[in-house]
Amino acid sequence: MVTENNNPSPKTCLMGIDIGAGSLKTMIIDLHGHVLGTASKDLKTHSPHPRWSEQNPHDWWDAVKETVPKAIKQANITASEIAAISFSAGAHTPVLEDKNGALLRPAILWNDQRSGKETQELKDKHWDRILELGFNSPAPTWTLPQFLWLSRNEPEVLQKTKRIYVAKDWLRSRLTGTWEMDATEAVGTLLFDARKGAWSKELCDLAGCPIEALPPIVKPTDIVGVVTSKAAKETGLMEGTPVVCGTSDTSIETFGAGSIHAGDGTVKLATAGTVSVVSKKPNLHKTLINYPFVIPDHWYTISGTNSCASAHRWLRDTFFSSHDGINGFDLMDQLASEIQPGAEGLLFHPYLQGERAPYWDPLLRADFVGITFRHNRAHFARALYEGIAFSLKDVLEQFKDQGIEIRSARIIGGGAKSATWRQIVADILGIEIVLSETTDASFGAALIAGVGVGIFSDELSAANKCIRVAEKIQPDPTRVAFYDRLFVMYKAAQAGLKDVNHELSALIG
């Protein structure tokens, strides 16, 4: 129940909170989709062993307590003006609690590669059955192989687990004290029977997962609770503010960018890079990923490369620094824009943490191929932009192989801020690229909050009222033809280095 207020403020704002791989962001928008205030806080990812990737969930909550008051202050509003709050986060990041509500271990992120052996075992023995039930194939990114790894390496953790959350649901529970999950996130665990819309004991048994520790399923737009008095004191939110479930970041970003109809494509340049398309049904294939979409009765099919903005940051941190008042990212962008397509024969494969589509190989390694004395760091910056775009083209080819055509795509993620990178993506993929005014997952979460409390009649109404196009980028035919030739060489170099990558991994253990 909303706390009584003798002079209640009009509910003129919506809040979205998103857990990204590198930071948490809180955004406040008005009821027409204009951004009023934002705040973000960096998150630390831990890698205690090779191919591990983990975060401490308590860091997410600390970030909420810091960013919410800052966003409210920047928006120049009071907490009482916020009509509703919703959440998003990277998909299917498991958070495990014991019977007392204590965390049992750090959260394993989607880009963690430790469960490669378990993944291969699941493919060898159960691949077709898992695809039939879960609509997706085993890979280290899914909770199922991760739990199988836990059952063998940390069995006491699963034995003590009484509640399984995913990232955004655990964080949301800090506000409400409730426990639930939406179907998109449930499908993402690969423990869910996507045909029946219910948890699968068969899949849970494969993982050694206690099915009774999995939460009830709700819709992304369901109100699941309100801000408790304790949470209000810690965050500056108003007690009783409705909290809407939300969903995974890619679903909510795709929606928030304006891909809302069957056939609409989206390219994401974030920590990972992805290509997705909205459809009326799942597209079952061993190389494609399927999730229920935030738009009811729709799905989105997605596939992606592991390292995108993360590779961009790695190059910045390793070879670039601020210079003459220009930060490293801006310097990279400026230098890359000055180099001709092809970077004078320098190729980059972005497999810094193994690779997902289309190879699903955790042992692949990144490389620069074709280095000469003519190459300087500007060429390396250009090659990185092009190499990631080539990796996305590798992904796009899977869609074409299944008869799925994408002629235009919305572009989202931090990399979308670069005009140079946007044009490279358009030229290498050979499709129109559309940039919306606001592309953050926190924006889409705020829209879903509005749907949940009835400010918008449905998801399409929210999108039509609040999403605006900033730019359309057309591919240049001459560059498209050039990049098509270079892509053949990119593929040949990848194939030629595969065995070397595997031997290097075996050599260093």
N, C-alpha and C positions, 0 to 999 in steps of 0.2 A: 504494500500500500504506500502511495506517495505521501511523504511527510506533509502535514498541513502547513499552509503558508497564507497568512492573512492578506498579503499583497503579491499573489503569484505573478511571476514574469511570463510574458508570452513565450511559447515554445517555438523559437525561430531558428534553431540550429540543430545539427546532427553531428555526432562524433564517430569517427572510425579509427581503430587502432590496429596496426599491422606489425607482426614480427617478421622482419626480413633476416636474411642470413648474416648481414653485417650491422644492422641497426633496427631499432624499434621506432616507429613513427606514429604520432597522434595527429589527426587532422580534424578541424572543425569547419563545416560548410554551412551556408545558408540554405534555404529551401528551394533555391534556384540553381544550386550546384556551384556557387561561387565560394572559393576558399577564403575563409576568414582568418584562420590561424593554424600554424603547424609547429611541431617541435619534434626533434628526434634525438636519440641517444645511441651511440655505438654499442654494439654487443661483441663480446669476445668469444671466438670459436677456439676450442681446445683440440689439439691433436697429439695425445700422449703416446701414440704409436703410429707407425706408417699406415696411411689410408684410413685413419680414424678421424671423425669429425663430430664434436659434441659441444653442447652449450649447457650452462647451468640455468635452469628455469627461474631461479630466484633473481637472476640478472634481468629477466624480462619484467618481473614485477617491480623491481627497483626502477627500471626505465619508465614504466607506467606512472609511478609515483612522481617521477621527475618531469616527464613530458606533458602530462595532463594539465597541471597548473600553468606551465609555460604557454601551452596552446590556448588556454582560456584567457590568459593575460594578453597574448598577442591579438586574439580575436576581439578583445575589448568587450567581453560579455560577462555575465555571471553564470555560475553553474546551473542555476535554476532555468536558464533559457535553453538548455540542452534537452531536446525531446526524447532522444534515445541514443544508445551506444551499440556498436557492433564491432566484430573482430575478424581478422584474417591472419594467416601465417603460412609459411611453407608447409606443404602437405605432409600428412602422416608422420610427424615427428613425435615419437612416443614419450610420454611422461608417466612414470610408474610410482604409485603411492602404496604404502603399507596400510594396515588396519587403523593406524593412528593418524593417517594423512601425511606422513613424512615421506619425502622423496627417497627413493631407493638407489638412484644412480643419476648421472647426467643424462640429458636427452640426446639420443642418437639422431643426427640430422640426415636429411634425404641424400646428401652427397657423400655420406660415409660408405667406404668400400670394403669394410672388414669381412663382410659376409659373402665374399666371392665364392669360396669353397662350398658353402651351404646353398648358394644360388645354383651352382652347377649341379649339385646333387638333386635339388628340386626339379631342375630341368630334365635331368637324365631319367628320373623316376616318375615325375608327376606333371610334367609341363602341360600336356593336353588337358588334363583334368583341372588344373589350376586356372587355365585360360577359360575353360567352360564355365566354371563357377564364379571366378573373380573378374572375368573380362580383361585380364591383364596377365603378362608373363612375369615369372620370377626375375628379379634383379636386386642388387644390393640396396637400391633406393627404397625398397618396400619393407614394411614392418614384419611381414612373414619371415623372410630370410634373416632379418635382424634378430627376431625372437628365437629362431632356431639356433643362431649363434649364441645367444644368451643362455639358452637351455643347456648348451654344451660347455660354455666357458664361465658363466656366472649363474649356475642353476639356482642358487639361493635367492637371487633377485626375483625370478618368476615365482618361486615358491612363496615368497612373502607378498607378492603383488595382490592387492585387493581392489584397486581401481586403476584402470588404464585410460589415460587421456591422450589427445594429441595437443600440440603446442597451444593453439589458440583457445581450445576448450579449457585447458588447465589455467591459462591466464585469465580467461573470462570467469572461471570459478572463484578467483580471488575477489571478484566484485560481488558475485551472487551466492556463492556457497553451493551451487547446484552442479549436476554431473550429467552431461549429455553430449551427443555428437551428431553432426549432419551426415547425410548419405554420401556426399562427395568425399569427405574425409574417411568415412568407413570403407568405401571402395578402395581408397588409397592405401589402407592397411594391408590389403590382400588377404584379409581374414573374414570377408563379407561375401555372402552369396548374392551377387548382383542381380541374379534372375529373380530371387524371391524377396529381396530387400530385407534380409535378416542376417545376423551373424551365423557363420558356418562352423559347426562343430568339426566337420571334416578338415577344413583348412586350419582351424585352431589346433587340432591334434597334430597336424604336420609341423606346426611351429612350437609345440609344447606350451601353448598359451592357454591359461584358464579362461574359458568362455564366460564364466560368471563375473569376471573382472571387467568385461566390456560394457559400455554405457548404453542407455536407451537412445534410439534414433529419433531425431526431430528434423524439421525443415530449416533451411538457412534463415528464413524470415520469421521463425517462431520466436516470441518473447519467452525467454527461459527463466527470467527472474528480474530482480531489481537490485540496485546498488544498496548494499547493507550499510548499517550505521558505521561499522568498523571500517569498511572500505571507503566510505565517504570521508571519514576523518583522515585516512592515510593518503587519499588522492586529491581531495578538494572537490570531488563530485558531490551532487546533491543526493542525499539518501532518498531512495524510492524511484530514482530514474530508471526507466525500463531498459533492459539489456536484451539485445537480439542475438541469436546464435551466431550468424555469420558462416563463413566457409573458407576453403583453401584459397591461397593468394592468387594462383593462376586463374581460377574460375572467376574470382571477384575482380581481378584486374582486367580480364577479357571483357567482362560485362561493363566495367567502369570506363573502358576505352571506347566502347560503342559497338563491339562485335556481339550482336544480339539476335541475329537471324541465322537460320541454317545456311551454310555456305560461307559465312563471314570468317575470315582468317585473322590471326594475330601472331605477330613476331615479338618475342620478349628478349630484350638485352639486359638481363639482370645477372645475379650471381651465376646462374645457369642461363643458357640460351635455349629458347623453345620456339617451335612452330605449332600452332593449333588451329583447329577449324570447328565451328559449331555445326551440329548435325541433329537430325531427328532421332537417330538411333546410334548405338555404339558400333564402331567399325572394328570387329574382332580380327586381330592379326598378331602374330608373335612379335612383330617389330613396332607395334603402335600401342599407345596408352589411352584408356578410356575412362572418363569420369562423368557422373551426372552433372549437368550444368546448373548454374543458379537460376536460369530461366526454366520454369517447370516444363516437364515433358521434352526437354532437350538434353543432349549430351555434348561434350566436346572431346575431340580426339586430338591427342598431343604427343609430340616426341621431341627430344631435345639433346643438347650437348652439355656435358657436365660443367665446363669452365667457360664463362663468358666475361661478365664484369669482374669476376674473381681473377681471371687471367689478365684483364686490363689493369687491375690494381697491382697484381704481381709485377707486371712490367714497369708500372709507375714506381713502385717501391724499390725495385731492383736497379733500374737504370735512369730514372728521372727524378729530379728534385725541383723544388721551386727555384725560379731564376728570374732576377730583375722584377720581382713582384708578381710573376705569373706562377700559379700553382702547377704541380706536376701534370694533372689531367689536362688542363688548358694548354700546357706546352705540348704535350703529346698530340692533342687535337690539331693545334696550329701546324706542327711539323708534318703530321700525316697528310694534311690538306695540300701541302706543297709538293708532295711526291706523286708521280704519275701512276696510274693503275698498273698493278703487277709488281710494284716496288723493285723494279729492275731485276726481276727473276728471283726474288726472295719469297719463299713460302713458309707459312706457319701452321702447324697442327696443334690445336689448343687442348691437348690431352694431359693437363697438369695433374689431374686426379682420376686417372683412368678415363673411360668414356662410356656413355650410355649409347643412344642411337647413333648410327645404325649398327654399331659393332658389339655393344653390351660386353665390353672387355675391360675389367678393372686394371689390367696390366699394361695397357697402352700408355705411352709417355709423349709429352709434348716435344716439339722440335722446331728449329728454324733450318730450312733446307735451301741451299744455293747461295751461301754467303760468299761475297768477294770483297776485295779491298775498296770497291766503290761504295759499299754500303755503310751508312752511318745510322745513328739512332733514329733519325726521321724515317728511314726505310723500315726499321724494325717496328716503329709505331704503325706505319701504313700496313705492313705485312700482318700485324696482329689484328687490325680491323678486318682485313680481307680474309685472314685465316678463319676467324670466328664466323664470318659471313659464309665462307665455303662450307664450314661445318654445318651451318643451318641449311645450306643447299643440299648437303648430304642427307639431312633430315627430311627436307621437302621432297626429295626423290622417292622416299618411302610412300608418301601420300600419292604421288603420281602413279607409282607401281600398283596401288590399290584403286586406281580410277578416281581419286579425289583431287579435283582441280581447285587451286587457290589463285585467283587473278588479282586480288587486292587484299591487303592486310593492314590492320591497325598495328602500330608499333608502340611498345611499352617498355618500362624498365629504365634504369639510370642511364644506360647507353643511348637511349633514344634522344637524350639531350644534345648529342653531337650531330650537327648538320652533315658533317663529313661522313660519319658512320651511317647515318640514315640513307644517304645517297649510295654508298657502297652496298648496303643491304639491298636497295632497290635494283641496282645494276647486276649484282651477282645472282639474286633470286629471280630477276626478270619480271617483277610484278610491281604494281602501284603500292606505295607505302603511305599510310594515312596517320598523321599525328594528331591526337586530340589535345585539347587545352590542358587537361589534367589526366595523368595516367597512373597515379599512385594507387596501390592496393587499399590504402587507408581511405581514399576517396570512394572506391567501390563499396567498402565496408560501411561508410557513412550513408550511402544511398540505400543499402540493404536495411540499415537501421530505420530509415524513413518508410520503407515498404512495410517493415514489421509492425510499426505503430500506426499504420494507416494514413500517413501524410501523403504517400503516393498510393494510388489504387492498386498498382502491381509493378513488377520489375520494368516492363516496357514503358510504362508511364514515367517512371523515375528516369530512365535513360533518355527518353525523348525530351523531357523537360530540362535536364541538367547536363547532358553531354554535348560538347561543342567541338567542331573540327578546327584545328589551328593551321594545318598545312597538308598538302598532298604532294608527294614526291613521285615523279615518273621516271622509269628506267630509261637510260640512254641506249638506243639500239646498237651503236658502235661499241660502247663499253660492254654491253650484254654479250655481244659476239666474242669480244676479246676474253672476257671472263669465262665463257663457256669452254674455250680452248685451254685456258689455264686450269680450270677445274679438273680436266682429264689428267693433267700432270699432278695436281694435288692428290687425286685418288691413287695414282700410280705410286707416288711417294709413300702414301699411307700403307698401301699393301706391301711395298718393299721393305718397310721398317717394322712390320708387325712382329716377325720372328725375333728380330734384334731386341725389341721392347721386352718380349717374354724372357729372353735369355738374360737381359740386364736385371730384370726383377728376380729371377732365380739366383743370379750371382750375388746380389746383395741381400737375399733372404726376405 
